[in-house]
Amino acid sequence: MTFTVSLDPTPLRVHENGTVYVGSTRVMLELVIEAYQAGNSAEQIVEIWDVLKLSDVHRVIAYYLEHRDDVEAYMRQQEARGQLLREENEQRYPSAETRAYLLKKLQDKGIDPFPDNDN
């Protein structure tokens, strides 16, 4: 019997918006790596996101360990992109104004938004 070694592709896919997902799921690469960096094992990561396959998580961690600089640069880019989106949304929809608007809509309908509170 001959033992054959095959190289399985890394289970990462890049969405058209640039976000990298694990396998066929919507779990982002950065979430898996952040969980790993926080000390979670591959098994624990699969418990957190049960749509992931254990073998995929092991391969993603191995990819991260082999390409740490590239993955961490991607993660910094994603963090900056997220911060920009948060800032744009806060400018578009200021939270204090949005909250006041929504509370007024409820009150106009006779709904007490805080029935057990004095707010």
Buried (B, 14 or more C-beta within 10 A) or exposed (E): EEEEEEEEEBBBBEEEEEBBBBBEBEBBBBBBBEBBEEEBEBEEBBEEBEEBBEEBBBBBBEBBEEEEEEBBEBBEEBEEEEEEEEEEEEEEEEEEEEEEEEBEEEEEEEEEEEEEEEE
